[in-house]
Amino acid sequence: MGKAANIFFRLTDAVTEKVGRAISLIALPIMLIIAIEVVSRYVFNSPTRWGWQTTTHLFGVLALFGGAYALLHGRHIRIEVFYERFGSKLKLVSRLLTAILFFIFIGLLVWQGYLMAEISVRGREVIRGIIHFPVYPLKILIPVAALLFLLQGIANLLRGKI
């Protein structure tokens, strides 16, 4: 690979690593909020009005960015029981099919996530309920995370890791 490819690899890996590590810290407030919710619900018989929505959205952010981080470190689930029994041609077909499906799915997620985020931002979308939780900042993260996932997938493909 050329110099430009190596720069792309290093930059993509570095951004994915830093973002993944930073986003992993979201697990701490999730655990704290769940603990508060459990104590409020079962000790004081007074559940919070905001706990469920907040943890659901925070977990969504964690899952979105965690995908690219897992791809960087080769941690996505594989069905090795079957794959290891494949011949070399079937392994190649399997990797090719997986790559095609990955890029179609992630490409659609970037595109549709952007459209969804644009609509959400324009309308200052909030979740209607007991509290009006603004959801548009979280929807902006969908195409951002998908784009990072896509870039990491491209880097892995060019390195022969997919």
C-alpha positions as CSV (number, residue, x, y, z in Angstrom):
1,M,0.0,0.0,0.0
2,G,1.1,3.5,-0.6
3,K,1.8,6.4,1.7
4,A,-1.7,7.8,1.5
5,A,-3.2,4.4,2.4
6,N,-1.0,4.2,5.4
7,I,-2.0,7.7,6.5
8,F,-5.7,6.7,6.1
9,F,-5.2,3.5,8.1
10,R,-3.4,5.3,11.0
11,L,-5.8,8.2,11.1
12,T,-8.9,5.9,10.9
13,D,-7.6,3.5,13.5
14,A,-6.6,6.4,15.8
15,V,-10.0,8.1,15.6
16,T,-11.8,4.9,16.1
17,E,-9.6,4.0,19.1
18,K,-10.0,7.4,20.8
19,V,-13.7,7.7,20.1
20,G,-14.3,4.1,21.2
21,R,-12.4,4.6,24.5
22,A,-14.2,7.9,25.2
23,I,-17.6,6.4,24.4
24,S,-16.9,3.4,26.6
25,L,-17.1,5.8,29.6
26,I,-20.8,6.2,28.9
27,A,-21.2,2.8,30.7
28,L,-20.4,4.5,34.0
29,P,-23.4,7.0,34.0
30,I,-25.6,4.1,32.7
31,M,-24.7,2.0,35.7
32,L,-25.2,5.0,38.0
33,I,-28.6,5.8,36.6
34,I,-29.7,2.2,36.8
35,A,-28.6,2.0,40.4
36,I,-30.5,5.2,41.2
37,E,-33.5,3.8,39.4
38,V,-33.4,0.5,41.3
39,V,-33.0,2.2,44.7
40,S,-35.8,4.7,43.9
41,R,-38.1,2.0,42.7
42,Y,-37.5,-0.8,45.3
43,V,-36.4,1.1,48.4
44,F,-38.5,4.3,48.1
45,N,-41.3,2.9,45.9
46,S,-40.9,6.0,43.7
47,P,-39.3,5.2,40.3
48,T,-37.7,8.1,38.4
49,R,-39.4,9.6,35.4
50,W,-36.2,10.0,33.4
51,G,-34.1,6.9,34.1
52,W,-35.4,4.5,31.5
53,Q,-35.3,7.0,28.6
54,T,-31.9,8.3,29.6
55,T,-30.3,4.9,29.9
56,T,-31.9,3.7,26.6
57,H,-30.5,6.6,24.7
58,L,-27.0,6.4,26.3
59,F,-26.9,2.7,25.6
60,G,-27.8,3.5,21.9
61,V,-24.8,5.8,21.7
62,L,-22.6,3.2,23.3
63,A,-23.7,0.5,20.8
64,L,-23.4,2.8,17.8
65,F,-19.8,3.8,18.4
66,G,-18.9,0.4,19.9
67,G,-19.5,-1.2,16.5
68,A,-16.5,0.6,14.8
69,Y,-14.4,0.0,17.9
70,A,-15.2,-3.7,17.8
71,L,-14.4,-3.9,14.1
72,L,-11.0,-2.2,14.7
73,H,-10.1,-4.9,17.3
74,G,-11.7,-7.8,15.4
75,R,-14.3,-8.4,18.1
76,H,-17.4,-8.9,16.0
77,I,-19.1,-12.2,16.4
78,R,-18.2,-14.9,13.9
79,I,-19.6,-18.3,13.6
80,E,-16.2,-20.0,13.6
81,V,-17.7,-23.5,14.0
82,F,-18.9,-23.3,10.4
83,Y,-16.3,-21.0,8.9
84,E,-13.3,-23.1,10.0
85,R,-14.8,-26.1,8.2
86,F,-15.1,-24.2,4.9
87,G,-12.6,-24.8,2.1
88,S,-10.5,-21.9,0.9
89,K,-13.0,-21.0,-2.0
90,L,-16.0,-21.0,0.3
91,K,-14.1,-18.9,2.9
92,L,-13.4,-16.4,0.2
93,V,-17.0,-16.4,-0.9
94,S,-18.1,-16.0,2.7
95,R,-15.7,-13.0,3.3
96,L,-16.8,-11.4,0.0
97,L,-20.5,-11.8,0.8
98,T,-20.0,-10.5,4.3
99,A,-18.1,-7.4,3.0
100,I,-20.8,-6.7,0.4
101,L,-23.6,-7.0,3.0
102,F,-21.6,-4.9,5.5
103,F,-21.0,-2.0,3.0
104,I,-24.7,-2.1,1.9
105,F,-25.9,-2.0,5.5
106,I,-23.5,0.7,6.7
107,G,-23.9,2.8,3.6
108,L,-27.7,2.8,4.0
109,L,-27.2,3.6,7.7
110,V,-25.1,6.6,6.9
111,W,-27.5,7.8,4.2
112,Q,-30.8,7.2,6.1
113,G,-29.3,8.3,9.4
114,Y,-28.3,11.6,7.9
115,L,-31.8,12.1,6.4
116,M,-33.4,11.2,9.8
117,A,-31.0,13.5,11.7
118,E,-31.7,16.4,9.4
119,I,-35.4,16.1,9.9
120,S,-35.0,15.7,13.6
121,V,-32.7,18.7,13.9
122,R,-35.0,20.9,11.8
123,G,-38.0,20.0,14.0
124,R,-36.1,20.1,17.3
125,E,-37.5,16.6,17.9
126,V,-38.2,15.6,21.5
127,I,-39.7,12.5,23.0
128,R,-43.2,13.1,24.2
129,G,-43.7,11.7,27.6
130,I,-43.4,12.6,31.2
131,I,-40.4,14.7,30.3
132,H,-39.6,16.2,26.9
133,F,-36.3,14.6,26.2
134,P,-34.5,16.2,23.2
135,V,-33.6,13.4,20.8
136,Y,-32.2,15.3,17.9
137,P,-28.6,15.5,19.4
138,L,-28.6,11.7,19.6
139,K,-29.9,11.3,16.1
140,I,-27.0,13.4,14.8
141,L,-24.7,10.7,16.2
142,I,-26.3,7.9,14.1
143,P,-24.7,9.0,10.8
144,V,-21.5,10.1,12.5
145,A,-21.1,6.7,14.1
146,A,-22.1,4.9,10.9
147,L,-19.5,7.0,8.9
148,L,-16.8,6.0,11.4
149,F,-17.9,2.4,11.1
150,L,-17.8,2.7,7.3
151,L,-14.3,4.2,7.3
152,Q,-13.0,1.5,9.6
153,G,-14.6,-1.1,7.4
154,I,-12.9,0.4,4.3
155,A,-9.5,0.4,6.2
156,N,-10.0,-3.2,7.2
157,L,-11.0,-4.3,3.7
158,L,-7.9,-2.6,2.2
159,R,-5.7,-4.3,4.7
160,G,-7.4,-7.7,4.0
161,K,-9.0,-8.0,7.4
162,I,-12.5,-8.5,6.0
